[in-house]
C-alpha cells in the first residue's frame, strides 16, 4: 500500500472540510448567501496573502515567480470558476433542493475529475482504482440517502436544482484539473494567492453585475460570526491549501477519490459534536467507502 504526501493531503482536506461543514451547520442559515460567500473568499484571500508575506519575510525571498501569460490565465481562471462561480452555483442548489440532494449530486465530483484528468492530463486509473472509486461512491450514496430524499424526488423532481448542483461540481473539477500542470513549477503560496485573487475578482464581479452591496459587515456583526469564521478558515483557507497540495503530489484522479471521504468524516463528527444518530445503513456506507479507499491506495503500491 502506497501512502505519500498527496494521499495524506487529500485525506486531510476531506477531514478539514468535514469540520468546516459542522461549523456551517452550527452557524445556521440566517445570513445572506452572497454575503457569506464574499466573506469566505475575502477571508481566504487575506489569509493566503498574509501567509505569503510571512513566508517571504522568513525566507528572505521576495522575488516574483516567473509566470507565463498562459500560467497566469489558468490560475486566475481556476479561482474564478472553481471558487467564485462554483460556490455561487452550490449555494443556489442548496436553496432549490436542500443540503441532502445537493450532497448526493456532489458524488459526481470524482467521476468528473477522473474524466477531465483523462482528457486534459492524460491520466488513467488502474482497474483496482476504478473499483475503489465505485465503492467510495456507493458508500457516499448509502450514507447520504434518506427516505425524505426519495419522497422529494418522487413528488417534486428538482431538475433545476440538480442542474445548478452539477454545474457547481463540474466547475470545481475544472478549476482544480486545469492548474495541475502549473503546480509543478509555480511556488505553492504564490499559486494559492493568485488563485484566490481570481476568486475575489469573480465574486466581486458577480456582485457588481447584480448590484449587490460589497460589504461583509452584516456577517461580522452577526452572533453567528465565529462559527462562520472558523468554517471559512478551515473550509476555505486550510482545506483549500491541502486540497491543492494533494493534487500537486499525486494524480488528480486519486486525489479526487480520496476527497470523497469527507462524507465519512462528516458522519463521525456529526455523531461526536452534534449528537446525530449513526444507523446501520450509515455504518455500512462508511465501511464500503473505506474499502474503496483501501483499494485505491493498494493500487498505488
C-alpha positions in Angstrom: 0.0 0.0 0.0 1.4 3.4 -1.0 0.6 6.4 1.1 2.5 9.5 0.1 2.2 13.3 0.6 -0.5 13.6 -2.0 -2.7 10.9 -0.4 -2.1 12.4 3.1 -3.1 15.9 2.0 -6.1 14.7 0.1 -7.5 12.8 3.2 -6.6 15.8 5.5 -8.5 18.0 3.1 -11.6 15.8 3.5 -11.3 15.9 7.3 -10.9 19.7 7.4 -13.8 20.2 5.1 -15.9 17.9 7.3 -15.1 20.1 10.3 -16.0 23.2 8.3 -19.3 21.7 7.4 -20.1 21.1 11.1 -19.2 24.8 11.8 -21.5 25.9 9.0 -24.3 23.7 10.4 -23.9 25.3 13.8 -23.9 28.7 12.2 -27.3 28.0 10.7 -28.9 29.7 7.7 -29.8 33.1 9.0 -27.4 35.1 6.7 -27.5 36.1 3.1 -25.7 33.6 0.8 -23.9 36.2 -1.3 -22.5 37.9 1.9 -21.4 34.6 3.2 -19.6 33.7 0.0 -18.0 37.2 -0.1 -16.9 36.8 3.5 -15.4 33.3 2.9 -13.5 34.2 -0.2 -12.2 37.6 1.1 -11.1 36.0 4.4 -9.2 33.3 2.4 -7.5 35.7 0.1 -6.3 37.9 3.1 -5.1 34.8 5.0 -3.2 33.5 2.0 -1.7 36.9 1.3 -0.5 37.2 4.9 0.9 33.7 4.8 2.8 34.6 1.7 4.2 37.8 3.2 5.3 36.0 6.3 7.0 33.3 4.3 8.8 35.9 2.1 10.0 37.7 5.2 11.1 34.5 6.8 12.9 33.1 3.8 14.2 36.5 2.6 13.0 35.7 -0.9 10.8 38.5 -2.2 11.2 37.7 -5.9 8.1 37.4 -8.1 7.7 34.0 -9.7 8.3 33.6 -13.4 4.8 33.2 -14.8 3.9 32.9 -18.5 0.7 34.6 -19.7 -0.9 31.1 -20.0 0.1 30.2 -16.4 -1.5 33.4 -15.1 -4.6 32.9 -17.2 -5.1 29.3 -16.0 -4.5 30.2 -12.3 -6.9 33.1 -12.4 -9.5 31.1 -14.3 -9.2 28.3 -11.8 -10.0 30.7 -9.0 -12.8 32.4 -10.9 -14.5 29.1 -12.0 -13.5 26.7 -9.2 -14.0 29.1 -6.2 -16.4 32.0 -7.0 -18.7 30.6 -9.7 -18.8 27.0 -8.2 -19.7 28.4 -4.7 -22.5 30.5 -6.2 -24.0 27.6 -8.1 -23.6 25.4 -5.0 -25.5 27.9 -2.8 -28.2 28.3 -5.4 -28.6 24.5 -5.4 -28.9 24.4 -1.6 -31.7 27.0 -1.9 -33.6 25.0 -4.5 -33.2 21.4 -3.4 -31.6 21.5 0.1 -28.5 20.0 1.5 -29.4 16.3 1.1 -29.9 16.3 -2.6 -27.1 18.8 -3.2 -24.8 16.4 -1.3 -25.9 13.5 -3.5 -25.0 15.5 -6.6 -21.6 16.1 -5.0 -20.9 12.4 -5.7 -20.3 13.4 -9.3 -17.1 15.2 -8.3 -14.6 12.3 -8.5 -16.0 10.9 -11.8 -15.8 14.4 -13.3 -12.2 14.9 -12.2 -11.3 11.4 -13.5 -12.8 12.2 -16.9 -11.3 15.7 -17.1 -7.9 14.3 -16.0 -8.0 11.7 -18.8 -8.9 14.4 -21.4 -6.7 17.3 -20.1 -3.8 15.5 -18.3 -3.7 12.1 -19.9 -4.1 10.3 -16.6 -5.7 6.8 -16.4 -6.9 4.8 -13.4 -5.8 1.2 -12.9 -8.6 -1.4 -12.8 -8.3 -1.7 -9.0 -8.6 2.1 -8.7 -11.8 2.1 -10.8 -13.3 -0.5 -8.5 -12.2 1.6 -5.5 -13.8 4.7 -6.9 -17.1 2.9 -7.5 -17.0 1.6 -3.9 -16.3 5.0 -2.5 -19.2 6.5 -4.5 -21.6 3.7 -3.4 -20.6 4.3 0.2 -21.2 8.0 -0.1 -24.7 7.4 -1.6 -25.5 4.9 1.2 -24.5 7.5 3.8 -26.4 10.4 2.2 -29.6 8.6 1.1 -32.7 9.2 3.2 -36.3 8.3 2.8 -37.1 12.1 2.7 -34.8 12.4 -0.3 -36.7 9.6 -2.1 -40.1 11.3 -1.3 -38.8 14.6 -2.5 -37.6 13.1 -5.8 -40.9 11.4 -6.3 -43.2 14.3 -5.5 -41.2 17.3 -6.9 -38.5 16.4 -9.4 -35.9 19.1 -8.7 -34.4 19.3 -12.1 -33.3 22.9 -11.9 -31.6 22.4 -8.6 -29.7 19.4 -9.8 -28.5 21.4 -12.8 -27.1 24.1 -10.5 -25.5 21.5 -8.2 -24.0 19.6 -11.1 -22.7 22.8 -12.6 -21.1 23.7 -9.3 -19.4 20.3 -9.1 -18.2 20.5 -12.7 -16.7 24.0 -12.2 -14.9 22.8 -9.1 -13.5 19.9 -11.0 -12.4 22.1 -13.9 -10.9 24.6 -11.6 -8.5 22.0 -10.0 -7.7 20.0 -13.1 -6.6 22.9 -15.3 -3.9 24.0 -12.8 -2.4 20.6 -12.1 0.4 21.1 -14.7 1.1 24.6 -13.2 1.6 23.2 -9.7 4.9 21.7 -10.9 6.7 25.0 -11.4 4.8 27.8 -9.7 5.6 28.3 -6.0 2.8 26.9 -3.9 1.9 30.1 -1.9 2.0 32.3 -5.0 -0.3 29.8 -6.6 -2.8 30.0 -3.8 -2.7 33.8 -3.6 -3.2 34.2 -7.3 -5.9 31.6 -7.4 -7.8 33.3 -4.6 -7.4 36.6 -6.3 -9.3 35.1 -9.3 -12.0 34.0 -6.8 -12.2 37.5 -5.4 -12.5 39.0 -8.9 -15.3 36.5 -9.7 -17.4 37.1 -6.6 -16.9 40.9 -6.8 -17.7 41.0 -10.5 -20.9 39.0 -9.8 -21.9 41.4 -7.0 -21.3 44.4 -9.3 -23.4 42.8 -12.1 -26.2 42.0 -9.6 -25.8 45.5 -8.0 -25.1 43.9 -4.6 -23.5 45.7 -1.7 -19.9 44.7 -1.5 -19.7 44.5 2.3 -19.5 41.8 4.9 -20.3 44.0 7.9 -23.6 42.3 8.4 -22.0 38.9 8.6 -19.3 40.1 11.1 -22.0 41.7 13.3 -24.0 38.5 13.5 -23.9 36.4 16.6 -23.0 33.5 14.3 -19.8 35.2 13.1 -17.4 33.0 15.0 -18.9 29.8 13.6 -18.7 31.3 10.1 -15.2 32.5 10.8 -13.9 29.0 11.7 -15.9 27.4 8.9 -14.3 29.8 6.4 -10.9 29.5 8.0 -10.9 25.7 7.9 -13.0 25.2 4.8 -11.7 27.9 2.6 -8.1 28.5 3.8 -6.6 25.4 5.4 -8.8 23.0 3.5 -8.1 24.6 0.1 -4.3 24.7 0.9 -4.1 21.0 1.5 -6.6 20.3 -1.3 -4.3 21.9 -3.9 -1.3 20.3 -2.3 -2.9 16.9 -2.7 -3.3 17.4 -6.4 0.3 18.6 -6.6 1.8 15.5 -5.1 -0.4 12.7 -6.6 -2.6 12.0 -9.6 -5.7 14.3 -9.8 -7.9 11.2 -10.2 -6.6 9.6 -7.0 -6.8 12.8 -5.0 -10.5 13.4 -6.1 -11.4 9.9 -4.9 -9.8 10.4 -1.5 -11.5 13.8 -1.2 -14.9 11.9 -1.3 -14.1 10.5 2.2 -15.4 13.9 3.6 -18.8 12.2 3.9 -17.3 9.6 6.3 -15.7 12.3 8.4 -18.9 14.4 8.4 -20.8 11.3 9.6 -18.4 10.7 12.5 -18.1 14.4 13.5 -21.9 14.8 13.4 -22.2 12.0 15.8 -19.4 13.3 18.1 -20.2 17.0 18.0 -23.9 17.3 17.1 -25.3 14.1 18.7 -26.7 12.8 15.4 -27.5 9.1 15.3 -25.3 6.6 13.4 -27.6 4.0 11.9 -26.6 0.6 10.5 -27.1 2.0 7.0 -24.6 4.8 7.7 -22.1 2.3 9.1 -22.4 0.2 6.1 -21.8 3.2 3.8 -18.8 4.1 5.8 -17.4 0.6 5.6 -17.9 0.5 1.8 -16.3 3.9 1.3 -13.2 2.9 3.4 -12.9 -0.4 1.5 -12.8 1.7 -1.7 -10.1 4.0 -0.3 -8.1 0.9 0.7 -8.3 -0.4 -2.9 -7.2 2.9 -4.4 -4.2 3.0 -2.0 -3.3 -0.6 -2.7 -3.3 0.0 -6.4 -0.8 2.8 -5.9 1.8 0.4 -4.5 
